[in-house]
Amino acid sequence: MLKNLTSSQQRILEFYRSQISEHGRAPSYPEAGKILDLSPSVIHYHVKHLETLGYLVKSNRSRGVQLVGTETQTVPLLGLVAGGEPITIFEECDEYIEAPRSMLKDGGNFYALTVRGMSMKNVGIVDGDIVLLRKQDDVSDGDIAVVAIGEPPFEAATLKRIFHQPSSLLLMPENDDFQPTVVKKGSVRGKLVGVIRNY
């Protein structure tokens, strides 16, 4: 047992560690309470105690706390991206998440989007997942990327595997229920570098 921690606090700390490591963010008090079979007020009480002891630290972003010494980076969550038919392009920052630095390799500017749809399920990207992307305007053939289709202000965004053609882009889904799409007016907005799943 860690010093100065009760068995309940140890259990809650280990739960927060696993959640932050796996999902890049801390759970809400109701989420934690539901999984640990404790009331949100009890979770809140113990989390505050863990902050006092220095095991957790307050954060102004994400879910309010993060682990001391955790290798994470704050990334803007910009909205939705289609894992199916293209949807209206993201524009503004809705919130922030704490993403594992292990997913954010090789430098650059990163952002996150929430996936809507199942067109990429064969590579383990499903509806509700959060995808982490490096901002860049081109990728290699076969990379998975966010592509903006159309022209402002009518752009839409989708997440697909990309292949270059002489005057267009071939967007390949990873689901046999979806067909490839060729777009002439499409621009790459970021390369996939990681996926965070909420359970």
C-alpha positions in Angstrom: 0.0 0.0 0.0 1.2 3.5 -0.8 2.1 5.7 2.1 -0.8 7.5 3.8 -3.4 5.9 1.6 -6.3 3.7 2.7 -7.2 0.7 0.6 -10.1 2.7 -0.9 -7.8 5.5 -1.9 -5.3 3.1 -3.3 -8.0 1.5 -5.4 -9.3 4.8 -6.7 -5.7 6.0 -7.5 -5.0 2.8 -9.4 -8.3 3.2 -11.3 -7.4 6.8 -12.2 -3.9 5.7 -13.3 -5.3 3.1 -15.7 -8.0 5.4 -17.1 -5.5 8.2 -17.8 -3.0 5.8 -19.3 -5.5 4.1 -21.5 -7.8 7.0 -22.5 -5.6 10.1 -22.0 -8.0 11.7 -19.5 -9.4 11.2 -16.1 -12.9 9.8 -15.6 -15.7 12.0 -14.3 -16.9 11.4 -10.7 -20.1 9.7 -11.9 -18.1 7.5 -14.4 -15.6 6.5 -11.7 -18.4 5.9 -9.2 -20.3 3.7 -11.5 -17.4 1.4 -12.3 -16.1 1.3 -8.7 -19.6 1.0 -7.2 -19.1 4.1 -5.1 -21.1 7.4 -5.0 -19.7 10.3 -6.9 -19.4 12.2 -3.6 -17.2 9.5 -2.2 -15.0 9.6 -5.3 -14.8 13.4 -5.1 -13.8 13.2 -1.4 -11.0 10.7 -2.1 -9.8 12.5 -5.2 -9.4 15.7 -3.2 -7.4 13.7 -0.6 -5.2 12.3 -3.3 -4.6 15.9 -4.5 -3.7 17.0 -1.0 -1.2 14.1 -0.7 0.3 15.0 -4.1 -0.7 11.8 -6.0 -3.0 13.8 -8.3 -2.8 17.4 -9.4 -5.6 19.8 -10.4 -5.9 20.5 -14.1 -7.9 23.3 -15.7 -8.6 21.1 -18.7 -9.9 17.6 -19.5 -11.6 16.1 -16.5 -10.1 18.2 -13.8 -7.1 16.2 -12.5 -4.1 14.4 -13.9 -1.5 12.1 -12.5 1.7 13.7 -11.0 4.5 12.8 -13.4 2.3 11.4 -16.1 3.7 11.9 -19.6 0.7 13.5 -21.3 0.2 16.5 -23.5 -2.9 18.8 -23.7 -4.5 18.5 -27.2 -7.5 20.5 -28.5 -10.6 18.5 -29.2 -12.0 20.2 -32.3 -15.2 18.5 -32.8 -16.4 15.6 -35.1 -15.0 13.7 -38.0 -16.9 11.2 -40.2 -16.0 7.6 -40.0 -18.7 7.2 -42.7 -20.3 9.9 -44.9 -18.5 13.2 -44.7 -19.9 15.7 -42.1 -19.5 19.4 -41.7 -15.9 20.3 -41.0 -14.7 21.1 -37.6 -13.8 24.7 -36.8 -13.6 25.6 -33.2 -12.1 24.1 -30.1 -14.8 22.4 -27.9 -12.6 21.3 -25.1 -9.2 19.8 -24.4 -8.0 16.3 -23.6 -4.8 14.9 -22.1 -3.2 12.6 -24.7 -0.4 10.2 -23.9 2.9 11.5 -25.2 3.7 8.0 -26.5 1.1 8.7 -29.2 2.5 12.1 -30.1 5.9 11.2 -31.6 8.1 13.1 -34.0 6.9 16.5 -33.0 4.4 18.8 -34.7 1.1 20.3 -33.9 -1.6 17.9 -32.8 -5.4 18.0 -32.4 -8.2 15.5 -31.7 -11.6 14.7 -33.2 -14.4 12.4 -32.2 -15.3 9.8 -34.8 -18.9 9.4 -36.0 -19.5 6.3 -38.0 -18.1 2.8 -38.6 -16.3 3.0 -42.0 -12.9 2.4 -40.3 -13.8 -0.4 -38.0 -11.5 -3.0 -39.6 -8.5 -1.0 -38.3 -10.1 -0.7 -34.9 -11.6 2.8 -35.2 -15.3 2.9 -34.3 -18.0 5.4 -33.5 -17.2 7.4 -30.4 -13.5 6.9 -30.5 -11.2 10.0 -30.3 -8.6 10.1 -33.0 -5.3 12.0 -32.5 -3.9 13.7 -35.6 -0.8 15.6 -36.5 -1.5 18.7 -38.6 -0.1 18.3 -42.0 -1.3 18.9 -45.5 -0.1 15.7 -47.2 0.5 12.0 -46.3 2.0 9.0 -48.0 -0.1 6.6 -49.9 -1.8 4.2 -47.5 -1.8 6.5 -44.5 -5.0 7.2 -42.6 -5.8 10.9 -42.6 -8.5 13.5 -42.2 -9.5 14.9 -45.6 -11.6 18.1 -46.1 -13.9 17.7 -49.2 -15.4 20.5 -51.2 -14.7 24.2 -50.8 -15.4 26.7 -48.0 -17.9 27.3 -46.6 -19.3 23.9 -47.7 -16.4 21.7 -46.7 -17.0 18.4 -45.0 -14.4 16.2 -43.2 -13.9 12.4 -43.3 -11.3 9.9 -42.0 -10.1 7.5 -44.5 -7.0 5.7 -45.9 -5.5 7.9 -48.6 -4.1 7.1 -52.0 -3.0 9.8 -54.5 -4.1 9.9 -58.1 -3.0 12.3 -60.8 -5.7 14.9 -60.1 -7.6 13.4 -57.2 -7.5 11.5 -54.0 -8.8 8.0 -53.5 -10.4 7.6 -50.1 -10.5 4.0 -48.9 -12.7 2.9 -46.0 -11.8 0.0 -43.8 -15.3 -1.6 -43.8 -16.7 -3.8 -46.5 -20.1 -2.1 -46.2 -18.6 1.2 -47.5 -17.3 1.9 -51.0 -14.1 3.8 -52.0 -14.6 7.4 -53.0 -12.6 9.5 -55.5 -12.5 13.3 -54.7 -11.1 16.0 -56.9 -11.5 18.8 -54.4 -10.0 17.3 -51.3 -7.2 18.5 -49.0 -5.4 16.6 -46.3 -5.8 18.2 -42.8 -3.9 15.8 -40.6 -2.4 12.3 -40.3 -3.7 9.8 -37.8 -1.2 9.1 -35.0 -3.3 7.5 -32.3 -6.8 6.4 -31.0 -8.3 6.9 -27.6 -11.4 4.8 -26.7 -14.0 5.6 -24.1 -15.7 2.6 -22.5 
